[in-house]
Amino acid sequence: MCDDSQIRRDAPRVPRVQWSRLYGILVVMAGALMSVEIAAPAGAARAVLRGGIALAVFATMALWLRANRAALDYADWCDCAAERITVRVIPSSRPELDVPPLPQEEPERVTERERELVLT
């Protein structure tokens, strides 16, 4: 049932947090904010660009956090957590559905004459 030959030996066993991607996101967004401060016209356009970039920063960080949530959760666990954790399984109390059986219908026999009438 389980074939050990197909298990990848080079796959990482422990998920790693991709900090370099987060820092890359922040560097790109800081560069975008700096270019707005230098090149954007003063007034409402600059304020709109600042707000848009700030929203993009928070949205991108939220996506990064979602992509790395397993690794961040795993990083909080200590080595002895496997012996101390207790898993409680609660069975469902939902009743089984009583589905009535479908009637066994025979297909309707169509005569050659009826078929000719329908097709014309």
DRENDREN-99895 format. One record per atom (N, C-alpha, C): residue number from 1; residue in one letter; atom name; x, z, y. Coordinates in steps of 0.05 Angstrom, whole numbers, plus 5000, padded with zeros to 4 digits. Layout:
// DRENDREN-99895
> seq,type,atom,x,z,y
> NUM,A,CA,X,Z,Y
...
***
This chain:
// DRENDREN-99895
> seq,type,atom,x,z,y
> 1,M,N,5016,5000,4976
> 1,M,CA,5000,5000,5000
> 1,M,C,5017,5000,5025
> 2,C,N,5037,5017,5026
> 2,C,CA,5055,5018,5049
> 2,C,C,5081,5004,5041
> 3,D,N,5088,4984,5056
> 3,D,CA,5112,4969,5050
> 3,D,C,5133,4977,5071
> 4,D,N,5153,4992,5062
> 4,D,CA,5174,5001,5080
> 4,D,C,5193,4979,5089
> 5,S,N,5192,4956,5076
> 5,S,CA,5210,4935,5084
> 5,S,C,5202,4922,5110
> 6,Q,N,5177,4925,5118
> 6,Q,CA,5167,4912,5143
> 6,Q,C,5168,4931,5167
> 7,I,N,5177,4955,5163
> 7,I,CA,5180,4974,5186
> 7,I,C,5205,4967,5201
> 8,R,N,5203,4964,5227
> 8,R,CA,5226,4957,5244
> 8,R,C,5243,4982,5246
> 9,R,N,5269,4979,5240
> 9,R,CA,5288,5001,5241
> 9,R,C,5299,5004,5270
> 10,D,N,5298,4982,5285
> 10,D,CA,5309,4984,5312
> 10,D,C,5289,4992,5333
> 11,A,N,5264,4997,5325
> 11,A,CA,5243,5005,5345
> 11,A,C,5248,5034,5353
> 12,P,N,5245,5040,5378
> 12,P,CA,5249,5068,5387
> 12,P,C,5227,5086,5376
> 13,R,N,5235,5109,5366
> 13,R,CA,5215,5128,5355
> 13,R,C,5203,5145,5377
> 14,V,N,5218,5150,5398
> 14,V,CA,5209,5167,5420
> 14,V,C,5204,5148,5444
> 15,P,N,5179,5149,5455
> 15,P,CA,5174,5132,5479
> 15,P,C,5190,5142,5502
> 16,R,N,5201,5124,5518
> 16,R,CA,5217,5131,5541
> 16,R,C,5202,5123,5566
> 17,V,N,5205,5141,5586
> 17,V,CA,5193,5136,5612
> 17,V,C,5210,5115,5627
> 18,Q,N,5197,5095,5638
> 18,Q,CA,5211,5073,5652
> 18,Q,C,5215,5080,5681
> 19,W,N,5233,5098,5687
> 19,W,CA,5238,5107,5714
> 19,W,C,5249,5084,5731
> 20,S,N,5265,5067,5719
> 20,S,CA,5277,5045,5735
> 20,S,C,5256,5027,5746
> 21,R,N,5234,5022,5731
> 21,R,CA,5213,5006,5742
> 21,R,C,5199,5019,5766
> 22,L,N,5195,5045,5764
> 22,L,CA,5182,5059,5786
> 22,L,C,5200,5057,5811
> 23,Y,N,5226,5061,5808
> 23,Y,CA,5244,5060,5830
> 23,Y,C,5245,5031,5841
> 24,G,N,5244,5011,5824
> 24,G,CA,5243,4983,5833
> 24,G,C,5218,4978,5849
> 25,I,N,5196,4988,5841
> 25,I,CA,5171,4985,5856
> 25,I,C,5174,4997,5883
> 26,L,N,5184,5021,5884
> 26,L,CA,5187,5035,5910
> 26,L,C,5207,5021,5929
> 27,V,N,5228,5010,5918
> 27,V,CA,5247,4995,5935
> 27,V,C,5235,4970,5946
> 28,V,N,5220,4955,5930
> 28,V,CA,5207,4931,5939
> 28,V,C,5186,4937,5961
> 29,M,N,5171,4958,5956
> 29,M,CA,5150,4966,5976
> 29,M,C,5163,4976,6002
> 30,A,N,5185,4991,6000
> 30,A,CA,5198,5000,6024
> 30,A,C,5209,4977,6039
> 31,G,N,5220,4957,6025
> 31,G,CA,5229,4933,6039
> 31,G,C,5207,4918,6053
> 32,A,N,5183,4917,6040
> 32,A,CA,5160,4905,6052
> 32,A,C,5151,4920,6078
> 33,L,N,5151,4946,6076
> 33,L,CA,5144,4962,6100
> 33,L,C,5165,4958,6122
> 34,M,N,5190,4957,6115
> 34,M,CA,5211,4952,6135
> 34,M,C,5208,4925,6148
> 35,S,N,5202,4905,6133
> 35,S,CA,5198,4878,6144
> 35,S,C,5174,4877,6162
> 36,V,N,5153,4892,6156
> 36,V,CA,5130,4894,6174
> 36,V,C,5137,4906,6200
> 37,E,N,5153,4927,6199
> 37,E,CA,5161,4941,6224
> 37,E,C,5179,4923,6241
> 38,I,N,5195,4906,6228
> 38,I,CA,5213,4889,6244
> 38,I,C,5200,4864,6254
> 39,A,N,5184,4851,6236
> 39,A,CA,5175,4824,6243
> 39,A,C,5146,4822,6250
> 40,A,N,5130,4842,6244
> 40,A,CA,5101,4839,6249
> 40,A,C,5095,4844,6279
> 41,P,N,5075,4831,6289
> 41,P,CA,5067,4835,6317
> 41,P,C,5055,4863,6321
> 42,A,N,5059,4875,6344
> 42,A,CA,5048,4901,6350
> 42,A,C,5018,4900,6352
> 43,G,N,5005,4923,6346
> 43,G,CA,4976,4924,6349
> 43,G,C,4962,4927,6323
> 44,A,N,4938,4915,6322
> 44,A,CA,4921,4918,6298
> 44,A,C,4932,4904,6273
> 45,A,N,4946,4882,6277
> 45,A,CA,4957,4868,6254
> 45,A,C,4978,4885,6239
> 46,R,N,4995,4898,6254
> 46,R,CA,5015,4916,6242
> 46,R,C,5002,4939,6227
> 47,A,N,4981,4950,6239
> 47,A,CA,4967,4972,6226
> 47,A,C,4954,4963,6200
> 48,V,N,4942,4940,6200
> 48,V,CA,4929,4929,6176
> 48,V,C,4950,4924,6154
> 49,L,N,4973,4912,6162
> 49,L,CA,4994,4907,6143
> 49,L,C,5005,4933,6131
> 50,R,N,5009,4953,6148
> 50,R,CA,5019,4979,6138
> 50,R,C,4999,4991,6118
> 51,G,N,4974,4990,6125
> 51,G,CA,4953,5001,6107
> 51,G,C,4952,4986,6081
> 52,G,N,4953,4959,6082
> 52,G,CA,4953,4943,6058
> 52,G,C,4976,4948,6040
> 53,I,N,5000,4951,6051
> 53,I,CA,5023,4956,6035
> 53,I,C,5022,4984,6023
> 54,A,N,5012,5004,6038
> 54,A,CA,5009,5031,6028
> 54,A,C,4989,5031,6005
> 55,L,N,4967,5017,6007
> 55,L,CA,4948,5015,5985
> 55,L,C,4961,5002,5960
> 56,A,N,4976,4981,5965
> 56,A,CA,4990,4967,5943
> 56,A,C,5010,4986,5929
> 57,V,N,5024,5003,5945
> 57,V,CA,5043,5022,5933
> 57,V,C,5028,5041,5914
> 58,F,N,5006,5052,5924
> 58,F,CA,4991,5072,5907
> 58,F,C,4979,5058,5883
> 59,A,N,4969,5034,5886
> 59,A,CA,4957,5020,5863
> 59,A,C,4978,5013,5842
> 60,T,N,5001,5005,5851
> 60,T,CA,5023,4998,5833
> 60,T,C,5034,5023,5819
> 61,M,N,5036,5045,5833
> 61,M,CA,5044,5070,5821
> 61,M,C,5024,5080,5800
> 62,A,N,4998,5076,5806
> 62,A,CA,4978,5083,5787
> 62,A,C,4980,5066,5761
> 63,L,N,4985,5041,5764
> 63,L,CA,4989,5024,5741
> 63,L,C,5014,5032,5725
> 64,W,N,5036,5039,5739
> 64,W,CA,5060,5049,5726
> 64,W,C,5054,5074,5710
> 65,L,N,5039,5092,5723
> 65,L,CA,5032,5118,5710
> 65,L,C,5015,5113,5685
> 66,R,N,4997,5094,5686
> 66,R,CA,4980,5087,5663
> 66,R,C,4997,5075,5641
> 67,A,N,5016,5059,5648
> 67,A,CA,5033,5046,5627
> 67,A,C,5052,5066,5614
> 68,N,N,5059,5088,5628
> 68,N,CA,5079,5107,5618
> 68,N,C,5066,5134,5611
> 69,R,N,5040,5135,5608
> 69,R,CA,5027,5161,5603
> 69,R,C,5035,5173,5576
> 70,A,N,5038,5157,5556
> 70,A,CA,5047,5168,5530
> 70,A,C,5075,5179,5531
> 71,A,N,5093,5165,5544
> 71,A,CA,5120,5175,5547
> 71,A,C,5121,5200,5564
> 72,L,N,5106,5202,5585
> 72,L,CA,5106,5226,5601
> 72,L,C,5094,5249,5586
> 73,D,N,5073,5245,5570
> 73,D,CA,5062,5266,5554
> 73,D,C,5082,5275,5533
> 74,Y,N,5095,5257,5520
> 74,Y,CA,5115,5263,5500
> 74,Y,C,5138,5279,5512
> 75,A,N,5146,5273,5536
> 75,A,CA,5168,5287,5549
> 75,A,C,5162,5316,5554
> 76,D,N,5136,5324,5556
> 76,D,CA,5129,5352,5561
> 76,D,C,5129,5369,5535
> 77,W,N,5131,5356,5512
> 77,W,CA,5130,5371,5487
> 77,W,C,5157,5383,5480
> 78,C,N,5157,5407,5469
> 78,C,CA,5182,5418,5460
> 78,C,C,5186,5410,5430
> 79,D,N,5210,5417,5420
> 79,D,CA,5217,5409,5392
> 79,D,C,5200,5424,5371
> 80,C,N,5190,5448,5378
> 80,C,CA,5175,5463,5359
> 80,C,C,5145,5459,5360
> 81,A,N,5136,5439,5376
> 81,A,CA,5108,5435,5380
> 81,A,C,5094,5426,5354
> 82,A,N,5107,5412,5337
> 82,A,CA,5095,5402,5313
> 82,A,C,5086,5425,5294
> 83,E,N,5102,5447,5294
> 83,E,CA,5094,5470,5277
> 83,E,C,5072,5487,5290
> 84,R,N,5070,5486,5316
> 84,R,CA,5051,5504,5329
> 84,R,C,5024,5492,5335
> 85,I,N,5021,5466,5333
> 85,I,CA,4996,5453,5341
> 85,I,C,4976,5456,5318
> 86,T,N,4951,5460,5325
> 86,T,CA,4929,5462,5306
> 86,T,C,4909,5441,5313
> 87,V,N,4901,5425,5294
> 87,V,CA,4881,5404,5298
> 87,V,C,4856,5413,5284
> 88,R,N,4835,5413,5299
> 88,R,CA,4809,5421,5288
> 88,R,C,4791,5396,5286
> 89,V,N,4781,5391,5262
> 89,V,CA,4764,5368,5257
> 89,V,C,4736,5377,5255
> 90,I,N,4718,5367,5272
> 90,I,CA,4690,5375,5272
> 90,I,C,4674,5351,5262
> 91,P,N,4661,5354,5239
> 91,P,CA,4645,5332,5229
> 91,P,C,4621,5326,5247
> 92,S,N,4613,5302,5247
> 92,S,CA,4590,5294,5263
> 92,S,C,4564,5304,5250
> 93,S,N,4546,5313,5267
> 93,S,CA,4520,5322,5257
> 93,S,C,4498,5301,5261
> 94,R,N,4506,5277,5268
> 94,R,CA,4487,5256,5273
> 94,R,C,4476,5246,5246
> 95,P,N,4450,5244,5243
> 95,P,CA,4439,5235,5217
> 95,P,C,4444,5205,5212
> 96,E,N,4445,5198,5187
> 96,E,CA,4448,5170,5179
> 96,E,C,4422,5155,5186
> 97,L,N,4425,5130,5194
> 97,L,CA,4402,5113,5201
> 97,L,C,4389,5103,5176
> 98,D,N,4363,5105,5175
> 98,D,CA,4347,5094,5152
> 98,D,C,4338,5066,5160
> 99,V,N,4353,5047,5150
> 99,V,CA,4346,5019,5156
> 99,V,C,4330,5008,5133
> 100,P,N,4305,4999,5139
> 100,P,CA,4289,4988,5117
> 100,P,C,4302,4962,5106
> 101,P,N,4299,4957,5080
> 101,P,CA,4310,4933,5070
> 101,P,C,4295,4908,5080
> 102,L,N,4310,4886,5083
> 102,L,CA,4297,4862,5092
> 102,L,C,4280,4849,5069
> 103,P,N,4258,4838,5077
> 103,P,CA,4241,4826,5056
> 103,P,C,4255,4801,5044
> 104,Q,N,4252,4798,5019
> 104,Q,CA,4263,4775,5005
> 104,Q,C,4243,4752,5008
> 105,E,N,4248,4734,5026
> 105,E,CA,4230,4711,5031
> 105,E,C,4242,4687,5018
> 106,E,N,4225,4672,5005
> 106,E,CA,4233,4646,4994
> 106,E,C,4232,4625,5015
> 107,P,N,4251,4606,5015
> 107,P,CA,4250,4585,5035
> 107,P,C,4225,4568,5031
> 108,E,N,4215,4559,5053
> 108,E,CA,4191,4543,5053
> 108,E,C,4197,4515,5043
> 109,R,N,4181,4505,5024
> 109,R,CA,4185,4478,5013
> 109,R,C,4172,4458,5032
> 110,V,N,4186,4438,5039
> 110,V,CA,4176,4417,5057
> 110,V,C,4175,4391,5041
> 111,T,N,4151,4379,5041
> 111,T,CA,4148,4354,5027
> 111,T,C,4160,4331,5042
> 112,E,N,4164,4310,5029
> 112,E,CA,4176,4286,5042
> 112,E,C,4158,4276,5064
> 113,R,N,4132,4277,5061
> 113,R,CA,4113,4267,5081
> 113,R,C,4114,4284,5106
> 114,E,N,4115,4311,5102
> 114,E,CA,4117,4329,5126
> 114,E,C,4143,4324,5141
> 115,R,N,4164,4320,5126
> 115,R,CA,4190,4315,5139
> 115,R,C,4189,4290,5155
> 116,E,N,4176,4269,5145
> 116,E,CA,4174,4244,5160
> 116,E,C,4158,4248,5186
> 117,L,N,4137,4264,5185
> 117,L,CA,4121,4269,5208
> 117,L,C,4136,4284,5230
> 118,V,N,4152,4303,5222
> 118,V,CA,4168,4319,5241
> 118,V,C,4190,4301,5254
> 119,L,N,4202,4285,5238
> 119,L,CA,4225,4269,5249
> 119,L,C,4216,4246,5266
> 120,T,N,4191,4238,5265
> 120,T,CA,4182,4215,5281
> 120,T,C,4167,4225,5305
***
